[in-house]
Amino acid sequence: MPHQARCVRTRLADGPVGAIDHCSCGAVYLTSGAMSVRLSPKAFRALGVMVNQAQAALTALEPTRPALR
């Protein structure tokens, strides 16, 4: 991902924990507070798969709650 003198970022998503931007140089930026992580699109997609797997595993660990009536 070559760095361009004037990179332009496009917001892909944002929420209460941060934002995800795509840069004209090809990088994907994950930002949360003062932390920003720059990833290639391939690494970003792999991270998405990993997060989904962890979310499913976490859900499986949570105790079941009785249904509200």
VODO-393923 format. One record per residue (C-alpha): residue in three letters; x, y, z. Coordinates in nm, 2 decimals, always signed. Each point is the difference from the previous one (the first is absolute). Example, Ala and Ser with C-alpha at 12.3 -4.5 7.8 and 13.67 -1.06 7.14 Angstrom:
<sites>
  resn      c1      c2      c3
   ALA   +1.23   -0.45   +0.78
   SER   +0.14   +0.34   -0.07
</sites>
This chain:
<sites>
  resn      c1      c2      c3
   MET   +0.00   +0.00   +0.00
   PRO   +0.20   +0.30   -0.12
   HIS   -0.05   +0.31   +0.20
   GLN   -0.14   +0.29   -0.21
   ALA   +0.07   +0.36   +0.08
   ARG   -0.37   +0.07   +0.02
   CYS   -0.19   -0.31   +0.12
   VAL   -0.37   +0.03   +0.02
   ARG   -0.20   -0.20   +0.25
   THR   -0.35   -0.12   -0.05
   ARG   -0.20   -0.10   +0.31
   LEU   -0.13   -0.36   -0.03
   ALA   -0.16   -0.03   +0.35
   ASP   +0.00   +0.16   +0.34
   GLY   -0.15   -0.07   +0.33
   PRO   +0.04   +0.04   +0.38
   VAL   +0.34   -0.16   +0.01
   GLY   +0.16   +0.16   -0.30
   ALA   +0.01   +0.02   -0.38
   ILE   +0.12   -0.18   -0.31
   ASP   +0.14   +0.20   -0.30
   HIS   +0.13   -0.10   -0.34
   CYS   +0.29   +0.21   -0.13
   SER   +0.06   +0.08   -0.36
   CYS   +0.35   -0.16   +0.04
   GLY   -0.18   -0.33   +0.06
   ALA   +0.03   -0.03   +0.38
   VAL   -0.29   -0.06   +0.24
   TYR   +0.02   +0.19   +0.33
   LEU   -0.16   -0.12   +0.32
   THR   -0.02   +0.28   +0.25
   SER   -0.11   -0.01   +0.36
   GLY   +0.08   +0.30   +0.22
   ALA   +0.37   +0.08   -0.04
   MET   +0.08   -0.33   -0.15
   SER   +0.01   -0.05   -0.38
   VAL   +0.09   -0.33   -0.18
   ARG   +0.09   +0.00   -0.37
   LEU   -0.07   -0.32   -0.18
   SER   +0.01   -0.13   -0.36
   PRO   -0.35   -0.09   -0.13
   LYS   +0.10   -0.37   +0.02
   ALA   +0.10   +0.03   +0.36
   PHE   -0.31   +0.20   +0.08
   ARG   -0.22   -0.28   -0.15
   ALA   +0.20   -0.26   +0.20
   LEU   -0.06   +0.20   +0.32
   GLY   -0.37   +0.01   -0.07
   VAL   -0.01   -0.38   -0.03
   MET   +0.20   -0.03   +0.33
   VAL   -0.23   +0.25   +0.18
   ASN   -0.31   -0.19   -0.11
   GLN   +0.15   -0.33   +0.12
   ALA   +0.08   +0.16   +0.34
   GLN   -0.35   +0.15   +0.03
   ALA   -0.15   -0.35   -0.06
   ALA   +0.23   -0.16   +0.25
   LEU   -0.08   +0.27   +0.26
   THR   -0.37   -0.04   -0.06
   ALA   +0.04   -0.37   +0.06
   LEU   +0.17   +0.07   +0.33
   GLU   -0.27   +0.22   +0.14
   PRO   -0.25   -0.16   +0.23
   THR   -0.35   -0.04   -0.15
   ARG   -0.25   +0.25   +0.13
   PRO   -0.36   -0.10   +0.07
   ALA   -0.25   +0.15   -0.25
   LEU   -0.20   +0.30   +0.12
   ARG   -0.37   -0.05   +0.02
</sites>
